[in-house]
Amino acid sequence: MMTGDQYRSSLKDGRRIYFRGQRVDDVTTHPTFAQQVDAAAVGYDKIYDPDPNGLSQLMEAPRSIEALRRQTEDEPDLLSGISCTSAMTLLTAADRLDARRPQGADNIRAYVKDIQRRDLRIVECITDAKGDRTLAPAKQADPDAYLRVIERRTDGVVIRGCKLHIAQAPIAHELMVIPTKSMKPDEGDYSIACGVAVDTPGVKIVNAGTLPSDVDRRDYPFADAHFCSHGFVIFDDVFVPNERIFLDGEADLSAAFAHSLGTWTRVRGLARMIDEADIMAGFASLIADANGLEKVAHIREKITDMAIHATVLRALLEAALSNARTLPSGMVAPDELYISTGKWIGASERALMTRHLQDIAGGSLLTAPSRADLDNPETGDLVRKYMVGAAAYDGEYRLKLFHALKDLTVSATGVYRSIASLTAGGGLFAQRVVLRNRYDIGRARRMALESVGMEREG
Ligand SMILES: Cc1cc2nc3c(=O)[nH]c(=O)nc-3n(C[C@H](O)[C@H](O)[C@H](O)COP(=O)(O)OP(=O)(O)OC[C@H]3O[C@@H](n4cnc5c(N)ncnc54)[C@H](O)[C@@H]3O)c2cc1C
């Protein structure tokens, strides 16, 4: 396994990363990316095992509910979490490929084993550019709107296209490339799943960041602690050797990957939503105290709403883990009905929880002076004095709370988090589709009839 420092060195491989119009020569020293690299390096050190023959346990398929729970709840760092989700997605899909495309399933298992042996990190490349949303891939004006195979050779394929929004790609080693949806029989060229190393010729990653570079980072504590880059991962005619191809041409199997990813990415997303719901409830209680409002009835009700929200999400995650199912390979996967329900409630109610928090905090959430104004001898003591709410708390403490709340709810990071909760892992509608498919409506109909003594429908 790699230490944090070995991981840092492994990223100096000539990868083509771009940010705000410039090529980034070294992500480990670039002011925007270094912070993410450091967070991932801490994760490496946290789980480092010096055994030279060891395999990274990070991507070991869970074989029991307890192992699944540990995997979901213990995340050494964000990149490790994404890597684990990617590996679980591939291994789940392998089970579905076994009967029809055994070579693809074997390639997946060998690929994941190799990643474990070399202790690499993989990110999820699923969302295509998609062009006109109402048109199928083969009907788009630009045939590259969905990633596709443009050439087949005896030793592999050449792919072209772009995956959008991809989290943490500049600091990972591998790209898990999978179809974004179910493909039709005439869309064999779009039915491609494979593993591509980030430094492969033809791969370019163009990133977006949330925080402007000229701000005082102390005023943006969330952005600073939790920055995550998102990028266009462009595959500009990239060669993929046969052993890294998991699916090529079998349109009817294309949905297996997106389906598997949905389950694994949402379970992790739900676990993180619970943390965030608790943090929001915690901040609501802290700022209510600092404002002297903790005993006011409507404030207490709002904090209670936030506690109920966090508890419902936690209960749904618990239900998803307790009702996990065992796949043919022996791998244990979370229950999709509870996961999708939790993810849907978490995303759709987040706006109300944000409203409660902002309502309790008051206007200083938007207008509190900067930490630099505290450093200025001409203004520091005056800002501290007038920032005091309840006398038990000093002005600087209350100012820091306001900065945290602003960053959590309305800064570029706050907006990022609210949109991420709505769309990452599939939009609200995607959660509803899974939920509707998994909910036992037949049983509900029978119960409805039985409850009034009716024996059958019609
Ligand atoms: C912060 C963040 C992180 C992300 N990380 C990753 C990542 O690491 N890897 C990755 O692959 N993706 C990632 N995504 C992408 C995410 O999965 C997509 O944003 C999501 O699937 C929605 O796709 P879209 O953005 O193209 O929106 P669209 O698909 O354009 O959806 C917009 C709206 O249009 C509706 N719609 C779309 N098509 C149709 C149609 N044909 N008929 C009816 N309604 C339709 C949708 O339901 C939705 O309401 C991330 C997104 C965000 C915001």
PDBQT file of the ligand as one rigid body, heavy atoms in Angstrom, charges set to zero:
ROOT
HETATM    1  C1  LIG A 501     -21.801  18.300  -7.332  1.00  0.00    +0.000 C 
HETATM    2  C2  LIG A 501     -22.024  17.243  -8.327  1.00  0.00    +0.000 A 
HETATM    3  C3  LIG A 501     -21.183  16.135  -8.356  1.00  0.00    +0.000 A 
HETATM    4  C4  LIG A 501     -21.327  15.167  -9.345  1.00  0.00    +0.000 A 
HETATM    5  N1  LIG A 501     -20.424  14.147  -9.408  1.00  0.00    +0.000 NA
HETATM    6  C5  LIG A 501     -20.463  13.303 -10.463  1.00  0.00    +0.000 A 
HETATM    7  C6  LIG A 501     -19.444  12.318 -10.647  1.00  0.00    +0.000 A 
HETATM    8  O1  LIG A 501     -18.493  12.225  -9.868  1.00  0.00    +0.000 OA
HETATM    9  N2  LIG A 501     -19.539  11.485 -11.714  1.00  0.00    +0.000 N 
HETATM   10  C7  LIG A 501     -20.557  11.572 -12.603  1.00  0.00    +0.000 A 
HETATM   11  O2  LIG A 501     -20.568  10.790 -13.546  1.00  0.00    +0.000 OA
HETATM   12  N3  LIG A 501     -21.549  12.497 -12.473  1.00  0.00    +0.000 NA
HETATM   13  C8  LIG A 501     -21.512  13.359 -11.422  1.00  0.00    +0.000 A 
HETATM   14  N4  LIG A 501     -22.491  14.304 -11.271  1.00  0.00    +0.000 N 
HETATM   15  C9  LIG A 501     -23.534  14.396 -12.282  1.00  0.00    +0.000 C 
HETATM   16  C10 LIG A 501     -24.936  14.059 -11.789  1.00  0.00    +0.000 C 
HETATM   17  O3  LIG A 501     -25.095  12.670 -11.674  1.00  0.00    +0.000 OA
HETATM   18  C11 LIG A 501     -25.882  14.688 -12.828  1.00  0.00    +0.000 C 
HETATM   19  O4  LIG A 501     -25.821  16.095 -12.627  1.00  0.00    +0.000 OA
HETATM   20  C12 LIG A 501     -27.289  14.169 -12.727  1.00  0.00    +0.000 C 
HETATM   21  O5  LIG A 501     -27.348  12.833 -13.132  1.00  0.00    +0.000 OA
HETATM   22  C13 LIG A 501     -28.230  15.006 -13.616  1.00  0.00    +0.000 C 
HETATM   23  O6  LIG A 501     -27.731  15.075 -14.932  1.00  0.00    +0.000 OA
HETATM   24  P1  LIG A 501     -27.589  16.501 -15.648  1.00  0.00    +0.000 P 
HETATM   25  O7  LIG A 501     -26.820  17.406 -14.758  1.00  0.00    +0.000 OA
HETATM   26  O8  LIG A 501     -27.039  16.278 -17.011  1.00  0.00    +0.000 OA
HETATM   27  O9  LIG A 501     -29.040  17.069 -15.716  1.00  0.00    +0.000 OA
HETATM   28  P2  LIG A 501     -30.190  16.677 -16.758  1.00  0.00    +0.000 P 
HETATM   29  O10 LIG A 501     -30.102  15.220 -17.105  1.00  0.00    +0.000 OA
HETATM   30  O11 LIG A 501     -30.162  17.627 -17.884  1.00  0.00    +0.000 OA
HETATM   31  O12 LIG A 501     -31.482  16.868 -15.855  1.00  0.00    +0.000 OA
HETATM   32  C14 LIG A 501     -32.071  18.154 -15.619  1.00  0.00    +0.000 C 
HETATM   33  C15 LIG A 501     -33.572  17.930 -15.441  1.00  0.00    +0.000 C 
HETATM   34  O13 LIG A 501     -34.128  17.460 -16.668  1.00  0.00    +0.000 OA
HETATM   35  C16 LIG A 501     -34.860  16.245 -16.449  1.00  0.00    +0.000 C 
HETATM   36  N5  LIG A 501     -34.657  15.438 -17.652  1.00  0.00    +0.000 N 
HETATM   37  C17 LIG A 501     -33.488  15.120 -18.249  1.00  0.00    +0.000 A 
HETATM   38  N6  LIG A 501     -33.692  14.357 -19.341  1.00  0.00    +0.000 NA
HETATM   39  C18 LIG A 501     -35.013  14.198 -19.455  1.00  0.00    +0.000 A 
HETATM   40  C19 LIG A 501     -35.871  13.516 -20.389  1.00  0.00    +0.000 A 
HETATM   41  N7  LIG A 501     -35.379  12.853 -21.431  1.00  0.00    +0.000 N 
HETATM   42  N8  LIG A 501     -37.182  13.544 -20.161  1.00  0.00    +0.000 NA
HETATM   43  C20 LIG A 501     -37.710  14.191 -19.100  1.00  0.00    +0.000 A 
HETATM   44  N9  LIG A 501     -36.946  14.867 -18.183  1.00  0.00    +0.000 NA
HETATM   45  C21 LIG A 501     -35.629  14.869 -18.354  1.00  0.00    +0.000 A 
HETATM   46  C22 LIG A 501     -34.236  15.624 -15.199  1.00  0.00    +0.000 C 
HETATM   47  O14 LIG A 501     -35.117  14.735 -14.513  1.00  0.00    +0.000 OA
HETATM   48  C23 LIG A 501     -33.946  16.896 -14.377  1.00  0.00    +0.000 C 
HETATM   49  O15 LIG A 501     -35.120  17.293 -13.725  1.00  0.00    +0.000 OA
HETATM   50  C24 LIG A 501     -22.362  15.283 -10.278  1.00  0.00    +0.000 A 
HETATM   51  C25 LIG A 501     -23.240  16.371 -10.218  1.00  0.00    +0.000 A 
HETATM   52  C26 LIG A 501     -23.061  17.347  -9.275  1.00  0.00    +0.000 A 
HETATM   53  C27 LIG A 501     -23.960  18.538  -9.291  1.00  0.00    +0.000 C 
ENDROOT
TORSDOF 0
